[in-house]
Amino acid sequence: MAKELKELTPRSENYSQWYQDLVIKADLAENSAVRGCMVIKPYGYAIWEKMQRILDDKFKETGHVNAYFPLLIPKSFLSKEAEHVEGFAKECAVVTHYRLKTNHDGTGVVVDPEAKLEEELIIRPTSETIIWNTYRNWIQSYRDLPILCNQWANVMRWEMRTRLFLRTAEFLWQEGHTAHATREEAEAEAKKMQGVYADFAENYMAMPVVRGVKSESERFAGALDTYTIEAMMQDGKALQAGTSHFLGQNFGKAFDVTFVDKEGKTDYAWATSWGVSTRLIGALIMSHSDDNGLVLPPHLAPIQVVIIPIYRNEEQLNQIRAKVEGIVANLKKLNISVKFDDADNRKPGWKFANYELKGVPVRLAMGGRDLENNTIEVMRRDTLEKETVPCDGIETYVQNLLEDIQKNIFQKALKRREERTITVDTYEEFKEKIEQGYFIMAHWDGTPETEERVKNETKATIRCLPLEGDMTPGKCMVTGKPSARRVLFARAY
């Protein structure tokens, strides 16, 4: 067993430490010299690149185009939409000067006091303000609508308590910003993008999600409605995996973005915004991985198949190379990413443990006896099951196995969520079950006061009002007041 695995904290002992250990040991990311920021290492970034490619294709299939907007936002822009500035004011990093100079004693550089900006600039926490100020120049008539833009970017939110991928001061994401002629069109857009995110989470991340609408106090700052997808991690906590916001005409009015409609009347443009970030990598880790390391769904694994030779001498290695060469070529023809690791600086046992740690879905191993028998050993990462199969037809076998692993990982996560989602009618039972890590469907009287009380007393929040589920009216578990429907409560990351 490789040294890395021996140092991986078991989930049952300390789930949070297990996560931190795994991110570091699997070479996904590390803390940087800047407090609260991270370095995404090549293997971690390779996962993000696969996510990007798939999502980018989905955005373009739904009519969106990519653009890029400035990193720096004039402070006055954030003042134009009251809820928006209130929501982000405490997280903003502010640029006040534009020049450094050498210290008079020669010890380094200092901020030049003569280079103070007339107006401070905010490093974007999100880009609604700078984008809607720009849209004002692009929109005059209904013929200019809709605008369906997305940008891939970094943002800065000054977080004090950070955790790699899940919550960092700077993170990578995509943010879609669309403008529409009607309310109906904008609402349909927001719901559609929630569906795109849910499809990606379930069919690529193998992570089942609950689709729903946020309560008023949990909405995005400046939104009329926030549509969310919520996923359950292995410890029973929820993770908000993606959000899509219907912004109404708030930003159209704040930045005076008007257009002349088909009847010749002037109206404000309707808006949406939507985004997912590198926290999806954290979700991927916590949804599927185990005490041996990462478990990556094949659809997102940077390396889907690794082939490891086991040999006594150089002659035998060359024979294995010749045999494996065709397998590698054929797997690549099937668009399967494969690595033949014949490096001689590590023993096969170390390689086995390392690729297990990194979550490579399928491992193939070939030794001298396999050469004689025209066979190859296959191990699947999700179950750690091994079998020896004929080399003939191995490519189709592996292709089918990868799809089976993808489905199995999803079904395992779905079963976990179903087993740990319960219906509760009393506040006493709620307090007991929330401690045990459940998703809880319970009645709520719809008031922010009751929502805040539950949060303060139990650390649980309303994750969403599910789009599907029990819509039967009842009584609030806390106050006994009438409740229109059950909502989803959970503790969350």
C-alpha positions in Angstrom: 0.0 0.0 0.0 1.4 3.4 -1.0 2.4 5.8 1.8 -0.3 8.3 0.5 -3.1 6.0 1.4 -1.8 5.2 4.8 -2.0 8.9 5.6 -5.6 9.3 4.4 -7.9 9.9 7.4 -10.9 7.5 7.3 -14.3 9.1 6.6 -15.8 7.6 9.7 -13.1 9.1 11.9 -13.1 12.7 10.6 -15.0 13.4 7.3 -13.7 16.9 7.0 -10.1 15.9 7.5 -10.6 13.0 5.0 -11.7 15.5 2.4 -8.8 17.8 3.0 -6.3 14.9 3.0 -7.8 13.6 -0.3 -7.6 16.9 -2.1 -3.9 17.2 -1.2 -2.9 13.5 -1.6 -4.7 13.1 -5.0 -2.8 16.1 -6.3 -5.9 18.2 -7.0 -5.1 21.4 -5.3 -3.1 23.1 -2.5 -3.3 26.2 -0.4 -1.4 29.2 -1.9 0.7 32.0 -0.5 -2.4 34.2 -0.6 -4.6 33.4 2.4 -7.9 31.9 1.3 -6.8 31.2 -2.3 -5.8 27.9 -3.8 -3.5 26.5 -6.5 -5.4 24.1 -8.7 -2.9 21.5 -9.7 -2.8 19.9 -13.2 -4.8 16.8 -12.2 -7.5 18.9 -10.5 -7.5 21.4 -13.4 -7.9 18.5 -15.9 -11.2 17.6 -14.2 -12.3 21.2 -14.4 -11.4 21.3 -18.1 -13.6 18.3 -18.8 -16.4 20.0 -16.9 -15.9 23.2 -18.9 -15.9 21.5 -22.3 -19.1 19.6 -21.6 -20.9 22.6 -20.1 -19.7 24.9 -22.8 -21.1 22.6 -25.5 -24.4 22.5 -23.6 -24.5 26.3 -23.4 -23.9 26.7 -27.1 -26.5 24.0 -27.9 -29.0 26.2 -26.1 -28.0 29.3 -28.2 -25.5 31.0 -25.8 -22.3 32.6 -26.9 -19.1 33.4 -24.9 -17.9 36.9 -24.1 -15.6 38.5 -21.6 -16.1 41.4 -19.3 -13.7 43.4 -17.0 -12.3 42.0 -13.8 -12.6 45.4 -12.1 -16.0 47.1 -11.4 -16.4 50.8 -10.5 -17.7 51.0 -6.9 -20.6 53.2 -8.0 -22.0 50.4 -10.2 -22.6 48.3 -7.1 -24.5 51.1 -5.5 -27.1 51.1 -8.2 -29.0 47.9 -7.2 -29.7 48.0 -3.5 -30.2 44.3 -2.7 -27.2 43.4 -4.8 -24.8 45.6 -3.1 -26.1 44.6 0.4 -25.6 41.0 -0.5 -22.0 41.3 -1.6 -20.7 44.4 0.3 -18.9 42.4 3.1 -17.1 40.1 0.6 -15.6 42.7 -1.7 -11.9 43.2 -2.4 -11.3 46.9 -3.2 -8.5 48.4 -5.4 -7.7 51.9 -4.1 -4.3 52.7 -5.8 -2.8 52.1 -9.2 1.0 52.3 -8.6 3.8 51.1 -6.3 7.1 52.8 -5.7 10.4 51.8 -4.1 10.6 52.5 -0.4 12.9 55.4 0.5 15.1 53.0 2.5 15.4 50.6 -0.3 13.8 47.7 1.6 11.1 47.0 -1.1 8.0 48.6 -2.5 5.2 50.6 -1.0 1.9 51.9 -2.3 2.4 55.4 -3.9 0.1 57.7 -1.9 0.0 60.0 -5.0 -1.5 57.2 -7.1 -4.9 57.0 -5.4 -7.8 56.2 -7.7 -10.6 58.8 -8.0 -13.1 56.0 -7.7 -12.3 52.7 -6.0 -12.6 49.6 -8.1 -14.1 46.3 -6.9 -12.6 42.9 -8.0 -15.7 41.3 -9.3 -17.7 39.1 -6.8 -20.1 38.6 -9.7 -20.6 40.5 -12.9 -24.2 41.6 -13.2 -23.4 45.3 -12.7 -20.6 45.7 -15.3 -22.5 43.5 -17.8 -25.7 45.4 -17.5 -23.9 48.7 -17.8 -22.5 47.3 -21.1 -25.9 45.9 -22.3 -27.3 49.5 -22.1 -25.2 50.2 -25.2 -26.2 47.0 -27.0 -30.0 47.2 -26.6 -32.3 49.7 -28.2 -35.1 47.6 -29.8 -36.8 44.3 -29.3 -34.9 43.2 -32.4 -31.7 43.3 -30.2 -33.1 40.7 -27.9 -32.5 38.2 -26.5 -28.9 38.6 -25.6 -27.6 35.2 -24.4 -24.0 35.7 -23.1 -21.8 33.5 -20.9 -18.3 34.2 -19.6 -15.7 31.8 -18.1 -13.9 33.8 -15.4 -12.5 34.1 -11.9 -14.3 36.0 -9.1 -13.2 37.2 -5.7 -15.3 36.9 -2.5 -13.4 37.7 0.6 -14.1 34.5 2.6 -12.6 34.2 6.0 -13.2 30.4 6.6 -12.1 28.6 3.5 -11.9 25.0 2.3 -10.2 23.8 -0.9 -12.7 23.9 -3.9 -15.8 24.3 -1.6 -15.2 27.8 -0.4 -12.2 29.9 -1.5 -11.7 33.7 -1.7 -10.9 33.4 -5.5 -12.6 30.7 -7.6 -13.3 29.8 -11.2 -16.7 29.7 -12.7 -19.0 30.5 -15.6 -21.6 33.1 -15.3 -24.4 33.4 -17.8 -26.1 36.8 -18.2 -29.1 37.1 -20.5 -31.5 39.9 -21.5 -35.0 39.4 -22.7 -38.1 41.3 -24.0 -40.6 39.6 -21.8 -41.0 38.3 -18.3 -42.1 34.9 -19.6 -39.1 34.5 -21.8 -36.7 35.4 -18.9 -38.4 33.0 -16.5 -38.3 30.2 -19.1 -34.5 30.9 -19.6 -33.8 30.6 -15.8 -35.7 27.4 -15.6 -34.1 26.0 -18.7 -30.6 26.6 -17.3 -31.5 24.9 -14.1 -32.4 21.9 -16.2 -29.0 22.1 -18.0 -27.2 22.0 -14.7 -29.3 19.1 -13.4 -28.6 17.1 -16.5 -24.9 17.8 -16.2 -24.9 16.8 -12.5 -26.8 13.6 -13.0 -25.5 12.3 -16.3 -21.9 13.4 -16.1 -21.1 13.9 -12.4 -23.3 10.9 -11.6 -24.7 13.0 -8.7 -28.4 13.0 -8.1 -29.9 16.4 -7.4 -33.1 18.0 -6.1 -34.4 20.7 -8.3 -36.2 23.5 -6.5 -36.7 27.2 -5.8 -34.9 29.1 -3.0 -36.8 30.7 -0.1 -36.8 34.5 -0.2 -34.0 34.8 2.4 -31.8 32.3 0.5 -32.2 33.9 -2.9 -29.3 35.5 -4.8 -29.0 39.2 -4.0 -31.1 41.1 -6.4 -33.1 38.1 -7.8 -36.9 37.7 -7.8 -36.4 33.9 -7.9 -33.4 31.6 -7.6 -33.7 28.1 -9.1 -31.3 25.6 -7.5 -30.0 22.1 -7.7 -29.1 20.6 -4.3 -27.0 17.5 -3.8 -26.4 15.3 -0.8 -22.9 14.5 0.2 -21.9 11.3 1.9 -22.1 12.9 5.4 -25.7 13.9 4.8 -25.0 17.6 4.3 -26.3 19.4 1.3 -24.2 21.2 -1.3 -25.7 23.8 -3.6 -24.4 22.6 -6.9 -25.7 25.3 -9.3 -28.1 28.2 -9.3 -30.1 30.1 -12.0 -31.6 33.4 -11.1 -34.6 35.3 -12.5 -33.7 38.9 -11.9 -36.8 40.5 -13.2 -36.2 44.1 -14.4 -34.1 45.0 -11.4 -30.9 45.4 -13.3 -32.6 46.8 -16.4 -34.0 49.6 -14.2 -30.8 50.1 -12.2 -28.7 50.6 -15.4 -31.5 52.1 -17.5 -31.5 49.3 -20.1 -34.6 50.1 -22.1 -35.9 48.9 -25.5 -38.8 49.7 -27.8 -41.1 46.8 -28.1 -43.2 45.6 -31.0 -46.0 48.0 -30.1 -43.6 50.9 -30.1 -43.7 51.2 -26.3 -40.5 51.6 -24.2 -39.9 49.0 -21.5 -37.0 47.7 -19.3 -35.2 44.6 -20.3 -35.8 41.4 -18.3 -32.7 39.5 -16.9 -31.3 36.2 -15.8 -28.0 35.1 -14.5 -26.8 31.6 -13.7 -23.5 29.9 -12.7 -21.6 26.9 -11.5 -18.0 26.9 -10.2 -15.0 24.9 -9.2 -16.9 23.8 -6.1 -18.4 21.1 -8.4 -15.0 19.4 -8.0 -15.6 19.4 -4.2 -19.1 17.9 -4.8 -17.6 15.2 -7.1 -15.1 14.2 -4.3 -17.7 14.1 -1.5 -20.4 12.4 -3.5 -18.4 9.3 -4.6 -15.0 8.9 -3.1 -14.0 6.4 -0.4 -11.2 5.6 2.1 -8.9 4.4 -0.7 -9.1 7.8 -2.5 -11.0 9.4 -5.3 -13.8 7.6 -7.2 -14.3 9.5 -10.4 -17.2 9.0 -12.8 -15.8 7.9 -16.2 -17.6 10.8 -18.0 -15.3 13.3 -16.1 -12.2 11.3 -15.4 -9.1 12.8 -17.0 -7.7 9.3 -17.4 -10.4 6.7 -17.9 -8.2 3.7 -18.3 -4.6 3.1 -17.1 -2.6 0.1 -18.2 0.3 -1.1 -16.0 2.8 -3.7 -17.2 4.2 -6.3 -14.7 7.5 -7.6 -16.0 10.7 -9.4 -15.0 13.1 -7.9 -17.6 13.4 -5.5 -20.5 12.6 -8.3 -23.0 9.3 -9.1 -21.3 8.4 -5.4 -21.0 9.0 -5.0 -24.8 6.6 -7.9 -25.4 4.0 -6.4 -23.2 4.5 -3.0 -25.0 3.9 -4.6 -28.4 0.8 -6.4 -27.1 -0.7 -3.3 -25.4 0.1 -0.9 -28.3 -2.9 -2.1 -30.3 -5.2 -2.0 -27.3 -4.2 1.6 -26.6 -4.8 2.7 -30.2 -8.2 1.0 -30.3 -9.3 2.5 -27.0 -8.4 5.9 -28.3 -10.5 5.3 -31.4 -13.4 4.8 -29.1 -12.6 8.3 -27.6 -11.5 6.6 -24.3 -8.6 8.4 -22.6 -6.0 5.8 -21.8 -2.5 5.9 -20.3 0.1 3.1 -20.6 2.4 3.6 -17.6 5.6 1.8 -18.3 7.8 4.2 -16.3 10.6 2.3 -14.5 10.9 4.6 -11.5 8.0 3.1 -9.6 7.0 -0.5 -8.9 3.6 -1.9 -10.0 2.3 -2.0 -6.5 2.9 1.7 -6.0 1.3 2.5 -9.3 -1.8 0.4 -8.4 -2.2 2.4 -5.2 -1.5 5.8 -6.9 -4.1 5.3 -9.6 -6.6 4.0 -7.1 -6.0 7.2 -5.0 -6.5 9.3 -8.2 -9.8 7.6 -9.0 -9.0 6.2 -12.4 -12.2 4.2 -13.3 -10.5 1.2 -14.9 -7.1 -0.4 -14.3 -5.7 -3.0 -16.7 -2.6 -5.0 -15.8 -0.6 -7.3 -17.9 2.2 -9.7 -16.8 4.1 -12.7 -18.2 1.3 -15.2 -17.7 -1.2 -12.9 -19.3 1.1 -12.7 -22.4 1.1 -16.5 -22.6 -2.7 -16.8 -22.1 -3.6 -13.7 -24.2 -5.4 -12.3 -21.2 -5.4 -9.1 -19.1 -6.5 -8.3 -15.6 -9.2 -5.7 -15.2 -10.1 -3.8 -12.0 -13.0 -1.4 -11.7 -12.4 1.5 -9.2 -16.0 1.9 -8.0 -16.2 -1.7 -6.5 -12.4 -2.6 -6.5 -13.5 -5.9 -8.1 -10.9 -7.7 -10.3 -11.2 -10.3 -13.1 -9.0 -11.7 -15.8 -10.5 -11.5 -19.3 -9.3 -12.3 -22.9 -7.5 -9.6 -24.7 -9.6 -10.2 -27.8 -12.5 -7.7 -27.6 -11.1 -6.0 -24.5 -11.8 -2.6 -26.0 -15.6 -3.2 -26.3 -15.5 -4.8 -22.9 -13.8 -1.7 -21.3 -16.2 0.7 -23.2 -19.2 -1.2 -21.7 -17.6 -1.4 -18.3 -17.0 2.4 -18.2 -20.7 3.0 -18.8 -21.6 0.4 -16.1 -19.4 2.2 -13.6 -21.0 5.5 -14.5 -24.5 4.1 -13.8 -23.4 2.3 -10.7 -21.9 5.4 -9.1 -25.1 7.3 -9.8 -27.3 4.6 -8.4 -25.2 4.3 -5.3 -25.5 8.0 -4.6 -29.2 8.0 -5.4 -29.8 5.1 -3.0 -27.9 6.9 -0.3 -30.0 10.1 -0.7 -33.3 8.1 -0.8 -32.4 6.3 2.4 -31.4 9.5 4.1 -34.4 11.7 3.0 -37.3 11.6 5.5 -40.5 13.3 6.3 -40.9 14.9 9.7 -43.9 16.6 11.4 -42.6 17.7 14.8 -39.7 20.1 15.7 -38.4 17.6 18.3 -38.0 14.9 15.7 -36.5 17.4 13.3 -33.8 18.4 15.8 -33.0 14.7 16.4 -32.8 13.7 12.8 -30.9 16.8 11.6 -28.1 15.8 13.9 -27.9 12.4 12.2 -27.4 13.9 8.7 -30.7 13.7 7.0 -32.5 15.6 4.2 -35.7 16.5 5.9 -39.0 17.3 4.2 -41.1 19.4 6.7 -43.8 22.0 6.8 -42.8 25.6 7.2 -45.1 28.6 7.8 -43.4 30.6 5.1 -42.1 33.3 7.4 -38.4 34.4 7.5 -38.6 34.6 11.3 -39.3 30.8 11.6 -36.7 30.1 9.0 -34.1 32.1 11.0 -35.1 30.4 14.2 -34.6 26.9 12.7 -31.2 28.1 11.4 -30.0 29.5 14.7 -31.2 26.5 16.8 -30.2 23.7 14.5 -27.8 25.1 11.9 -30.1 23.7 9.2 -31.4 25.9 6.4 -34.2 25.6 3.8 -32.3 24.2 0.8 -35.2 24.7 -1.5 -38.9 24.3 -2.2 -38.7 21.2 -4.4 -40.3 21.4 -7.8 -41.5 17.8 -7.2 -42.7 16.3 -4.0 -45.4 16.6 -1.3 -47.5 19.7 -2.1 -50.1 18.9 0.5 -50.9 21.7 2.9 -50.3 21.1 6.6 -49.0 22.8 9.8 -45.6 24.3 10.4 -43.5 21.9 12.5 -42.3 24.9 14.6 -45.2 27.2 15.0 -48.2 25.1 14.1 -49.4 27.8 11.7 -50.7 26.8 8.3 -48.1 25.6 5.7 -48.7 25.5 2.0 -46.3 22.6 1.4 -43.3 20.8 2.6 -39.8 22.2 2.0 -36.4 20.6 2.1 -34.2 21.3 5.1 -30.6 20.2 5.6 -27.3 21.3 7.0 -25.1 22.5 4.2 -21.6 23.3 3.0 
